């Protein structure tokens, strides 16, 4: 899951911290770049947004090869 930012959020600074939690995953990526979780399954990554709308996508895969994708839209005003 993506904890922050929330879908449709408007931000005023280009630097954004994306936080979430993943359980029982073997692999996780943020915008097609592999990231890592803590032992409790939490993750946090910093992004630089372009002006306008950005789509942030998290993709996870479990050890059986099943994938899930979650996206949120963020607007830099």
C-alpha positions as CSV (number, residue, x, y, z in Angstrom):
1,X,0.0,0.0,0.0
2,X,1.0,3.6,-0.5
3,X,0.5,5.5,2.7
4,X,1.6,9.0,1.5
5,X,1.0,10.8,-0.8
6,X,-2.7,10.4,-1.2
7,X,-4.2,10.1,-4.7
8,X,-5.0,13.5,-6.2
9,X,-2.8,15.4,-3.7
10,X,-1.5,18.8,-4.7
11,X,2.0,19.7,-3.5
12,X,4.0,22.9,-3.8
13,X,7.5,21.6,-3.5
14,X,9.2,19.3,-6.1
15,X,10.8,17.1,-3.4
16,X,8.3,14.4,-2.3
17,X,8.7,11.5,0.1
18,X,6.7,8.4,-0.8
19,X,5.9,6.0,2.1
20,X,4.2,2.7,2.1
21,X,4.0,-0.8,3.5
22,X,4.3,-4.2,1.7
23,X,3.7,-7.6,3.2
24,X,4.8,-11.0,1.9
25,X,6.6,-9.6,-1.1
26,X,9.7,-10.9,-2.8
27,X,10.3,-7.9,-5.0
28,X,9.0,-4.3,-5.0
29,X,9.6,-1.3,-7.3
30,X,8.7,2.4,-7.4
31,X,8.3,3.8,-10.9
32,X,10.1,0.7,-12.2
33,X,13.1,1.1,-9.9
34,X,13.7,-1.6,-7.3
35,X,13.3,-0.5,-3.7
36,X,13.7,-2.3,-0.4
37,X,11.5,-2.6,2.7
38,X,12.4,-2.7,6.4
39,X,12.0,-5.9,8.4
40,X,8.5,-4.7,9.3
41,X,7.6,-4.2,5.6
42,X,7.7,-0.4,5.6
43,X,9.4,1.5,2.7
44,X,10.2,5.2,2.1
45,X,11.7,6.8,-1.0
46,X,12.3,10.4,-2.1
47,X,11.3,11.7,-5.5
48,X,11.7,14.9,-7.5
49,X,8.5,15.8,-9.3
50,X,8.2,17.6,-12.6
51,X,5.7,20.5,-12.7
52,X,2.1,19.4,-13.4
53,X,0.7,15.9,-12.9
54,X,2.9,12.9,-11.9
55,X,1.9,9.3,-11.6
56,X,3.7,7.3,-8.9
57,X,3.5,3.5,-9.4
58,X,4.4,0.8,-7.0
59,X,4.6,-2.8,-8.3
60,X,5.1,-5.8,-6.0
61,X,5.6,-9.5,-6.8
62,X,5.3,-12.4,-4.3
63,X,7.4,-15.5,-4.3
64,X,4.8,-17.3,-6.5
65,X,5.2,-14.7,-9.2
66,X,1.8,-12.9,-8.6
67,X,2.0,-9.2,-9.2
68,X,0.0,-6.2,-8.0
69,X,0.3,-2.6,-9.0
70,X,-0.9,0.5,-7.2
71,X,-0.7,4.1,-8.6
72,X,-1.4,7.5,-7.2
73,X,-1.6,10.9,-9.1
74,X,0.2,13.9,-7.6
75,X,0.1,17.5,-8.9
76,X,3.0,19.9,-8.4
77,X,1.5,23.4,-8.5
